[in-house]
Amino acid sequence: MTFGDKYVEMRSVLIFVLFQLAAIHLSFSQSPIDHWESLVNAENSWHYFVGTYEPPSNWKNPDFDTTAWNKGPGGFGYADNDDRTIISTTLSVYLRINFTVYDLAQIEEIVLLADYDDAFVAYLNGIEIARGGITGSPPAYNQPANADHEAGLYRNIYPEEYRIKKSALSDYLVTGGNVLAVQVHNKSISSSDLSSNFYLAAGINISTVQYQPVPNWFRPPLNYETSNLPIIKIDTQGQTIPDEPKIPATMGIIDNGPDSLNHINDPFNGYDGHIGIEIRGSSSKMFPKKQYAVELWTADGRDTSASILGLPPEEDWILNGPYSDKSLLRNVLAYKLSADQGWYAPRTRFCELYLNDNYRGVYFLTEKIKRDKYRVNISKLTPSDNSGDQLTGGYIVKLDKYDGATEGLGWASPYPTIVGGKAVYIHFQYHYPKEDEITTQQGNYIQNYITAFEKALRSPEYRDPNKGYRKYINVESFIDFAIVNEITRNVDGYRLSTFLYKDRDSKDSKIYIGPVWDFNLAFGNADYCEGGNTSGWAWDFNEICPGDYWFIPFWWERFLRDPDFVIQFQNRWLELRSGPFSNDAIMNYIDSVVQVLDEPQQRNFNRWPVLSEYIWPNNYVGGTYANEISYLKNWINSRLAWLDASIAGLDVITAIDSDLEKNNAISIYPNPGNGSINIKFKDTPASDIRVSIINSHGKKVLEHQFDARNELTITGSSALTPGVYILQITGQSSILHMEKIIIY
């Protein structure tokens, strides 16, 4: 055999081995499930017992005699039009159905699909397999559900899934006769409805059809065994999570690092401990995919701090589950933009959440806005800090709906905002210290300080750097806050989820606005108040939607009457657009997030199939995740183009109204100038008239004084480089004239 023959033979063997390895890999990577069938459907005939007393303890076991029980098709309940057997009002109903498994070896997996109102416990052959909304082993017949839980199928919402894999099937099922038993509990005997629709589906590994067809809405479960995102698992021990207060639960986090997969059965390595948990949010509470507030607890219920998913240690966290935001990333993107400006914004980490072994979709863990050295880093206030420098900070107040706050607490601004010709008064809420913890002296102090800011902003001298609004606020924070809300065209911007904070005078006496919060309705995701438009100002909300209830304070209209503010706003926009707010920077960030979410978003929208549905207040329904991302990117690019043109032309007031200007008593020329500016008075001014030139950062770069002349020429200097400036003419105690000048 020649060398060439040996080479050909070896090459053939190698190709054969590679094909065999590929075939072996394919056999392991493909699911052994051929199709899905129903072992039990809700509309099948069940035995049932209305819980007027405690049933025998063996009611859920295979050998129980159901002769005395009634029989009828499921579901069982009343009032929701999803019941085939109507029963009388009750706190509980007990259900049983027999079914046959022909060969357990032919079943790879089973899934219990539970659609219920308000709680349930399910058993296979007497062994509990799932529960929701109730405690007790077993719950008593007259035990109410922990909380309201609305059935979903009649509203086209997919039931909750509870899966049992092949490795555990023999613990629950046998070849031959089996029993599915369910006890359903109501929130109260006077509840207006009760529902119970339960399905048991099986993944079959042969092509033969032996059982019932699955419902037409059924979808095979995706592979939830691994994720490139951290996996968070929360166990409430059967309790339903209420709106408030927090209930005890346990939380475990699997996070094997950015380059490793996380497996559902991996040991907890990101957190493993106790928590308190409650539902949070405002309008989002109506969605079936809930948001949760999580507080880290010790075993005995005390607060404790920990670093989670690489974020700085703290005790309070938010699990935000995007639902109406089908891009899944609007909030995360807005927080990123604010952080890129150099401000603190809530840090985030995407994850996938399992609640009581029920997959809940893609969430992002984020920081709750609170005073903390890693969050809003201001001084801590105690109840004894009621005088001196200690009284002056730190505080966090907010403009928001009253969810979670008492309407009578806080205060209303004494300075009205005019909306549709009517005066409305903006309400401030205490955020830190909390409304039930802040002392009278502290409440009075921060109220008086913010009122002083508003008074200065309302005054005729509001542009004066020593007497006007700049004395009280950090203007840079307000400008950056406005830029984020304008880029996103946030319909809630400026008026809801708007925070202000102030530290002690010894550290910083200015009021700051922020951190930014809540942008799920931004970036073109709202179909009201022009929220979907890429043109128009978000700060014009009061004019666009005068029929709303929550309005923007008068501040922004007043700021925009100050040329210094406008120039500073314009220059900051140009600075950001040349860096982190460039089209490429924003698009590249979106692409990076979409790449990370590639597989998780498929599971999310399998669990919550809303891509083709209108979810309030969608301005766009794309049908696919790719379309949603394309819409978001196109919207942002169009919005940026509009802002580029509109901010460049934002010239609210070129020359501020003054008696000098109105009476043609002063002229300033040439403007724009090439480095030389002339100021001429009609009459010789008093000798105490001063002329100042202020740059875009509010810094005085030149100052001159008239000395018995009616004309002054200011020639260029190293301080007067090309750019936009404010020329300010000041008398004995007030500003007489201000005008924007341009040096080229």
Secondary structure, 3 states (H helix, E strand, C coil): CCHHHHHHHHHHHHHHHHHHHHHHHHHHHCCCCCEEEEEECCCCEEEEEECCCCCCCCCCCCCCCCCCCEEEECCEEECCCCCCEECCCCCEEEEEEEEEECCHHHEEEEEEEEEEECEEEEEECCEEEEEECCCCCCCCCCCCCCCCCCCCHHHCCCCEEEEEEHHHHCCCCCCEEEEEEEEEECCCCCCCCEEEEEEEEEEECCCCCCCECCCCCCCCCCCCCEECCCEEEEECCCCCCCCCCCEEEEEEEECCCCCCCEECCCCCCCEEEEEEEEEECCHHHHCCCCEEEEEEECCCCCECCECCCCCCCECEEEEECCCCCCCCCHHHHHHHHHHHCCCCCCCEEEEEEEECCEEEEEEEEEECCCECCCCECCCCCCCCCCCHHHHCCCEEEEECCCCCCCCCCCEECCCCEEECCEEECCEEEEEECCCCCCCHHHHHHHHHHHHHHHHHHHCCCCCCCCCCHHHCECHHHHHHHHHHHHHHCCCCCCCCCEEEEECCCCCCCCEEECCCCCCCCCCCCCCCCCCCCCCCCHHHHHHHCCCCCCCCCCHHHHHCCCHHHHHHHHHHHHHHHCCCCCHHHHHHHHHHHHHHCHHHHHHHHHHCCCCCCCCCCCCCCCCCHHHHHHHHHHHHHHHHHHHHHHHHCCCCCCECCCHHHHCCCEEEECCCECCEEEEEECCCCCCCCEEEEECCCCCEEEEEECCCCCEEEEECCCCCCCEEEEEEEECCCCEEEEEEEEEC
